[in-house]
């Protein structure tokens, strides 16, 4: 796994290769994304040091989409209609568990043989994979416990007892 500094250097080199202008705010966005290991929301990135107060969230979003098009940033989906962003560093673990209720995102460590087996299955279908990223959507432990603890009202009418 690359260090934050190595990830930042990689992102800056891709920007340089793409002849992309790197403003102080763009650099701050890449620096922030290099320091975290899980995808974060637009709001979190907009509030990062060097970004907060310098650009509005629309500009930050456009910058992230520019980085996405250059394959520097990966857009991670959520069933809550939120978008999460992370660096798309080659060779890095980009597998995540995403809670569909609270949006919590955590890294999923998969055995190397799993990726090899999926690549072999893809090759057997005539497909040549270049990168494998997995997102597993479901409920985190806290949301599962909260659901169990919550009283879910029945849709059936309550029986009325009439004493004679």
Secondary structure, DSSP 8 states (H G I E B T S, - for coil): ---HHHHHHHHHHHHHHTT----HHHHHHHHHHHH-SS-EEHHHHHTSTTTTTTS-HHHHHHHHHHHHHTTSEEEEE-TTS-EEEEE--TTS---EEEETTT--EEE----HHHHHHHHHHHHHTT---S----EEEE--HHHHHHHHHS----SS--------
